Amino acid sequence: MNWKKIFRVLLFPHIAVMFILIPVAVAFLIYSMLKLESDSVVAIISYVVSAYTLTIWCFKIPDSIRFFRNFNNENKYLLRWNSDTRLRVNVSLYKSLILNTVYAIFMLWLGFYHKTFWFLTLSGYYFSLVLMRFFLVRYTRKYQPGEKMIIELKKYRACGVVFLLVNLSLAVMVFFKVYWNRTFNHHEITTIAMALYTFTSLVIAIRGIVKFRKYESPVYSASKAINLAAACVSMLTLESTMLTTFGDGTMDLLTRQILLGVTGGVISIFIVAMAIYMIVSGGKKIKELKNDK
């Protein structure tokens, strides 16, 4: 008996067998955890099958890395994607524009559904961000990053001014929300959807700011600042929603008002600081470029 061959077949089975084992192991494990005792024979077998499935997939990781690396180096579309910075940034901008528009419409629907100014004004806030994104996309569709630096800086500075104006309405919204204590008890699925959007947008915004700094494009920087501002305001909405939906009445009114007030104040101050930085730095760089000319 060729034990070496058997050992190799067990650790490196055919890829079809590996894919079949995934749903089998998952279903078997869930059934054992929900229906069976942990020390039963069937449960132990399910643990062994799950561990075996995980092990053979771990052994497959080096081959998977080589496959995707070769695919990435040979596929003409991926080669263009990796080499064309403008294409990647434009796709990112359009993606953010679409997501922001969908969320603004969602806030508008919540405003009409609950008949409250809070979500209606939030919808207006997000639609203003949508207009700012569209304002930037029109430029990136025509020009390369840095091609018209003074125009880029003017757009960057204009976005800072819009942030200041929009933040005034945000501060008023936060004040009245805390003062009137208007809360909404959403369905858990709606709240989870809002949380998913919020944390995803926050991660993408932070990642984008770090990633696109190397391009030294004011338009790209402005687009990422919009992402971050939208994510921060979403955090405020999510906090208010989760305090009501999952609070179970355990938190008193004063504590909830303090939490919302502090969060809203911090977000408002952060957006104001970001807007001032955009206005001052944009104006300073415009002046330097004009003096150089």
ABEGO torsion letter per residue (X at the ends): XBAAAAAAAAABBBAAAAAAAAAAAAAAAAAAAAABBAABAAAAAAAAAAAAAAAAAAAAAAAAAAAAAAAAAABAAAAAAAABAAAAAAAAAAAAAAAAAAAAAAAAAAAAAAGBAAAAAAAAAAAAAAAAAAAAAAAAAABBBGABAAAAAAAAAAAAAAAAAAAAAAAAAAAAAAAAGBBBBBBAAAAAAAAAAAAAAAAAAAAAAAAAAAAGBAAAAAAAAAAAAAAAAAAAAAAAAAAAAAAGGABBAAAAAAAAAAAAAAAAAAAAAAAAAAAAAAAAAAAAAAAAX
